[in-house]
Amino acid sequence: MLSRAVCGTSRQLAPVLGYLGSRQKHSLPDLPYDYGALEPHINAQIMQLHHSKHHAAYVNNLNVTEEKYQEALAKDVTAQIALQPALKFNGGGHINHSIFWTNLSPNGGGEPKGELLEAIKRDFGSFDKFKEKLTAASVGVQGSGWGWLGFNKERGHLQIAACPNQDPLQGTTGLIPLLGIDVWEHAYYLQYKNVRPDYLKAIWNVINWENVTERYMACKK
Amino acid sequence: RHQQAAGRQAAWLPVLGYLGSRQKHSLPDLPYDYGALEPHINAQIMQLHHSKHHAAYVNNLNVTEEKYQEALAKGDVTAQIALQPALKFNGGGHINHSIFWTNLSPNGGGEPKGELLEAIKRDFGSFDKFKEKLTAASVGVQGSGWGWLGFNKERGHLQIAACPNQDPLQGTTGLIPLLGIDVWEHAYYLQYKNVRPDYLKAIWNVINWENV
């Protein structure tokens, strides 16, 4: 049973200088629940492939890319630029999925409470309108990508955004990621086939509002 | 489903009807049964891919073209520009898949012959090197997209390219599409899961070199 505390996972993403002065590698965070825990909304086969194959590949390829980047740094600008797509893709994939696993929970669903709910009402009109907008943004992604609820620090308000492929929300838009919806076909196809809207309907049942609230409270500071 | 390949091209060219209105685009028939490409691409994938995914591009393309017609008639440039992504996405999806079904065949596989083979040897070194390059380009697409063997008319040579999402090869690069490999996850996931390279290995068994 994989049940590590949520807060710890973000530390795994920060490169840590080890005693030998070398970069610590990124590693695949444990899932905070069993592969089958989100059934019937997201099935075990999807969760297992998604976590142990797709996310794992992003982690491995990120480490390889960062090693190559380390070699090119201060020596070869062309090589660094050539590595940028792989860094964004695999780095973004690692960031996005690390957030995603914490955004979901077998005890999820329903609505948020307190300050987050008030902010949602203020910025979108109502929780239902917010749900509609994030669903539409996620369903409407053409190709692979993510729908996001983010926090705009500059303006001090919540914002919905969609990013293509594995482009990370904060790195490409400046918005702080609170809740992500993966709409790559691998996130739902085995269960929902081409009917992405059905996957969206289902995923609201497993949203971990405690986690989304934690992220919101953290970025308001 | 056993319609001649040649007739189907006409189905998606806009044709001015007697009333002077645009003819709608329509889903071309598959030239073979859904299960005909097994074991390389299974029947469930072919059925969903053709009757759901391609069909949706056709329907949405028709809707988008109608809206575009209205915007054009009014001279509403903003609306026209706002419709461009939907036109490229659904139009590209229709173009790409219409080519794709003809690029595959249950009697496919092996190598091309004659002039095409000579051109491949000239432009890539050997058939195997070409196969490696197109495979690498297709496997390497980050996200959804297509690998292509195209013809560069300006330079008179073959070229391999990759396009993101449903961006059509000719419309975005000028290359003439000869052979496309769909690497959207819906093209292989039900059978090959995350192992896109296995799908690529398998698809070479059903390439319709006559069509290419």
Chai-1 contact restraints between the chains, C-beta under 6 A:
chainA,res_idxA,chainB,res_idxB,connection_type,confidence,min_distance_angstrom,max_distance_angstrom,comment,restraint_id
A,L49,B,K193,contact,1.0,0.0,6.0,A-B,restraint_1
A,L49,B,N194,contact,1.0,0.0,6.0,A-B,restraint_2
A,K53,B,N194,contact,1.0,0.0,6.0,A-B,restraint_3
A,H54,B,N194,contact,1.0,0.0,6.0,A-B,restraint_4
A,F89,B,Q142,contact,1.0,0.0,6.0,A-B,restraint_5
A,Q142,B,F89,contact,1.0,0.0,6.0,A-B,restraint_6
A,Q142,B,N165,contact,1.0,0.0,6.0,A-B,restraint_7
A,G143,B,G143,contact,1.0,0.0,6.0,A-B,restraint_8
A,G143,B,S144,contact,1.0,0.0,6.0,A-B,restraint_9
A,G143,B,N165,contact,1.0,0.0,6.0,A-B,restraint_10
A,S144,B,G143,contact,1.0,0.0,6.0,A-B,restraint_11
A,S144,B,S144,contact,1.0,0.0,6.0,A-B,restraint_12
A,N165,B,Q142,contact,1.0,0.0,6.0,A-B,restraint_13
A,N165,B,G143,contact,1.0,0.0,6.0,A-B,restraint_14
A,E185,B,E185,contact,1.0,0.0,6.0,A-B,restraint_15
A,E185,B,H186,contact,1.0,0.0,6.0,A-B,restraint_16
A,H186,B,E185,contact,1.0,0.0,6.0,A-B,restraint_17
A,Y189,B,Y189,contact,1.0,0.0,6.0,A-B,restraint_18
A,K193,B,L48,contact,1.0,0.0,6.0,A-B,restraint_19
A,N194,B,L48,contact,1.0,0.0,6.0,A-B,restraint_20
A,N194,B,K52,contact,1.0,0.0,6.0,A-B,restraint_21
A,N194,B,H53,contact,1.0,0.0,6.0,A-B,restraint_22
